[in-house]
Amino acid sequence: MIRSFTLPVLLAALLCLTAAGLNAQGLGTQDLDRQNLDTQDLGGQTTTNGPDVTILDLFDISNDGADGDYRGFSVGTDSCNIGSEPVNWCDNFPSCGSLNPDQHPVIAGNLFRVKDGRLEQLGKSWLKHGFLSTNSFDTSCGSNSNPDNPPNCTDPPLGSNQLGVGCTDLYGSGLNGSRALGMRYEVNAATGVFPFPETQMPFSGNVEQRIRVHQDDLSPAMNAGARYFFEGQYVADNDATAETDGVSNAFNNASYREATVNASLNMSFSSGTVRERSALYAWQAVDPSVEIVNADFVGASGIQERFEVARKITQSKGGTYTTVLAIRNMNSDQAGRSLSVSWGEGSAGVSNPTFYSVENHSGEIASGAGDAVLKTSDWANSVTATSVSWSTDDFATDPAANALRWGTAFTFSFDSTADPDDALYEIGLYKTGAVTSVVIPIGNFGIFGDGFESGDTTSWSDASP
């Protein structure tokens, strides 16, 4: 059909663009030259510029046992540097030659479920701090696109204090789940910077600091038809600040793999690892009607930050739409504190708003900001004639609020009589910066990925399927 927009809708778009602080660089959209890396199936790696740590494989799972209603898991990760320079991997005092001991990656583990047309994050771990690299060789690491330059592992200048180009480093589930683990709160995922030594909190039992999941969310008897996906993500300082063709190398640092669960709540992998994709793409793999877009912006540190947004729309015979959104924070330190969905005019007929968030756990604190334990409170929702929104406090008001922090996904849903494609979707940011909100380029507002903010309006009247 031909795209068309009413004046109120376009005015609303302009206001939101101004509020979001977007500019002609297009960093709030998907018009980046290397965007094909975020849409194609990466069966093999493409060499990138600078250091670029990715996950080659999620290869084993530890069932760490249960405490009360919860069960703990850990997942093993095999990293791979597909870049052109070594990745920092130092944690030795006082230094590793030219590197400081805080210049090493951290590793996060997550578990997701697809059930009843929704993706929800069931659990998340604290962080394993990388301490040395084995610099191993695997033919699957590196680019296979040039037969004259086959994959190989190049030993880095600082040995085990770096991950060399084309090299891998394997951390088993027992290692990634060995405690004490570090707090996610302390890591700025946009820059890869964190205090070191990291704050180590006391722990007890089988579950604390690991991927903590409600056992009822796993029970086969209670979750008929559900599918489960583990996810791993690395954050490293010189990877976080590197770019390839204008796109952050940090945007490919997560991979996922499907797993099954038995009556004893043991989990085992059932398919191969999907590399350089977050678990949001698992929802799309299960249900091709799910659409995924990226909401990118330049954060307070001057580095690109990203929210990934997956959306599924169904329409009943009576004409009512049901919209489910899963929003995952890839690397944004500014984080998210609100979501608004608004129609420019008329009655949207919104009802049944829902919110779901994975739990913070194990006494993780807002270190350096009052040391309050992180909350898991639901975001408050508000419905008007033309909008629906959810929100929590900003950082200045509550440093321990349940913000949408990096490596985490929240799920929202609502019913409406108005077409969800005619709405404007916007994420409000938790921490202050030049950008205070980010427009999600989805539906009719996909024009923000078509050169709108740079003044190129040629694609507005293009026929679209």
JOHUCOR-V807458 format. One record per backbone hydrogen bond with DSSP energy under -0.5 kcal/mol. NH is the residue of the N-H (numbers start at 1). CO is the residue of the C=O. E is the energy in kcal/mol with one decimal. If there is no record, write none. Layout:
nh->[NH,NH]
co->[CO,CO]
e->[E,E]
This chain:
nh->[3,10,11,12,13,14,15,16,17,18,19,20,21,21,22,26,29,31,34,35,36,37,38,39,40,42,43,45,48,54,56,56,57,59,59,62,63,64,64,65,67,70,71,72,73,74,76,77,78,79,79,80,81,82,82,84,85,87,89,90,96,98,99,101,103,104,106,107,108,110,111,112,113,114,115,115,118,120,122,122,123,125,126,127,128,129,130,130,133,136,138,141,142,144,147,149,154,154,155,159,161,162,163,164,166,167,168,169,171,171,172,176,177,178,182,186,187,188,188,189,191,192,193,201,201,208,210,211,212,212,213,215,217,218,219,222,223,223,226,227,228,229,230,231,232,233,234,235,240,241,242,244,247,249,251,252,253,255,256,257,259,260,262,265,268,270,271,274,275,277,281,282,283,283,284,285,286,287,290,291,293,295,296,297,299,299,302,305,307,308,309,310,311,312,314,316,319,321,322,323,324,325,326,327,328,328,329,330,330,331,332,333,336,337,338,339,340,341,342,343,348,348,349,351,354,356,358,364,366,367,369,371,374,375,380,382,384,387,388,389,390,391,392,395,398,401,403,404,405,407,408,408,410,411,412,413,414,415,416,417,418,422,423,424,426,427,428,428,429,430,430,431,436,438,440,441,442,444,445,446,447,448,449,450,452,454,455,455,456,457,460,461,462,464]
co->[462,6,7,8,9,10,11,12,13,14,15,16,17,18,17,23,26,26,245,32,33,34,35,36,36,40,41,142,82,80,54,78,78,57,76,74,61,62,72,72,70,67,213,65,211,62,60,171,57,77,169,54,167,52,80,50,50,163,161,103,99,96,96,94,100,102,235,128,233,231,123,229,120,227,113,118,115,113,111,120,111,109,209,182,107,127,105,128,160,168,166,138,140,45,145,146,152,165,153,156,158,159,87,162,81,164,136,79,77,169,170,172,173,175,127,183,184,186,193,187,188,188,188,181,199,204,207,73,124,210,71,69,214,215,215,219,219,220,223,114,259,112,257,110,255,108,253,106,236,237,239,247,244,242,248,249,250,232,274,230,228,268,266,262,260,258,258,256,273,274,278,279,279,280,280,281,282,283,287,311,309,307,294,305,297,303,299,297,295,328,293,326,291,324,322,320,316,416,314,414,312,412,310,410,308,326,408,306,328,306,306,331,404,428,428,390,426,388,424,386,346,385,385,415,413,411,409,361,372,365,366,366,364,400,391,389,387,384,341,382,339,380,337,430,394,398,401,336,403,329,329,405,327,356,325,354,323,351,321,348,348,419,420,342,340,438,338,426,436,334,335,334,19,427,425,439,440,421,442,443,444,445,446,447,447,451,451,452,451,455,457,458,459,1]
e->[-0.6,-2.2,-2.8,-2.5,-2.1,-2.3,-2.3,-2.2,-2.4,-2.1,-2.4,-2.3,-0.8,-0.8,-1.6,-2.2,-1.7,-0.5,-0.5,-1.9,-0.5,-1.9,-2.3,-1.2,-2.2,-0.7,-1.7,-0.8,-1.7,-2.4,-0.7,-2.6,-1.3,-0.6,-0.9,-2.8,-0.5,-0.9,-2.2,-0.6,-2.3,-2.0,-2.5,-2.7,-1.3,-1.7,-3.0,-2.6,-2.4,-0.6,-2.6,-2.4,-2.1,-2.0,-0.9,-2.1,-1.0,-2.2,-2.5,-2.8,-2.8,-0.6,-1.5,-0.5,-1.9,-1.2,-2.0,-2.3,-2.7,-2.5,-2.2,-2.7,-2.7,-2.8,-0.6,-2.2,-1.3,-2.4,-2.3,-0.6,-1.6,-2.8,-2.7,-3.1,-2.3,-0.5,-2.9,-0.6,-2.2,-2.8,-0.5,-2.1,-0.5,-0.6,-0.6,-1.9,-0.6,-2.7,-0.6,-1.7,-1.9,-1.7,-2.5,-0.7,-2.4,-2.0,-2.5,-1.3,-3.2,-0.5,-0.5,-2.8,-1.7,-1.3,-3.2,-0.7,-2.0,-0.5,-2.7,-1.0,-0.8,-2.9,-0.8,-0.5,-0.6,-0.7,-2.1,-2.5,-0.9,-1.3,-2.4,-2.8,-1.2,-1.6,-1.6,-1.2,-0.8,-0.6,-2.2,-2.0,-0.9,-2.3,-2.5,-2.3,-2.2,-1.9,-1.5,-1.8,-2.7,-1.2,-1.0,-2.6,-1.5,-2.6,-1.4,-1.0,-1.2,-1.7,-1.9,-2.3,-2.4,-2.9,-2.0,-2.2,-1.9,-2.1,-0.8,-3.2,-0.8,-0.8,-1.6,-1.0,-1.0,-0.5,-1.2,-2.0,-2.1,-2.4,-2.3,-2.5,-2.5,-3.1,-0.7,-2.0,-0.7,-2.5,-1.9,-3.0,-1.9,-3.1,-3.0,-2.9,-2.6,-2.4,-2.3,-2.9,-1.8,-3.3,-3.0,-2.9,-2.5,-3.1,-2.5,-2.7,-3.0,-0.5,-2.7,-1.8,-0.8,-1.1,-0.6,-0.6,-1.4,-3.2,-1.4,-2.1,-2.5,-2.8,-2.1,-3.1,-0.5,-3.5,-0.6,-2.0,-2.5,-2.2,-0.6,-1.0,-2.8,-1.9,-2.1,-1.7,-3.0,-2.6,-2.0,-2.4,-2.4,-0.5,-2.2,-2.2,-2.3,-1.9,-2.1,-2.5,-2.5,-1.8,-2.3,-2.7,-1.4,-2.8,-0.7,-0.9,-2.2,-2.4,-3.1,-1.6,-1.8,-2.9,-2.2,-2.0,-2.0,-1.9,-1.3,-2.8,-2.3,-2.9,-1.8,-0.5,-2.5,-1.0,-1.6,-1.9,-0.9,-2.7,-2.7,-0.6,-2.0,-2.7,-1.4,-1.9,-0.9,-1.6,-2.1,-2.0,-1.4,-0.7,-0.6,-1.3,-1.8,-1.0,-1.6,-0.5,-1.3,-2.3]
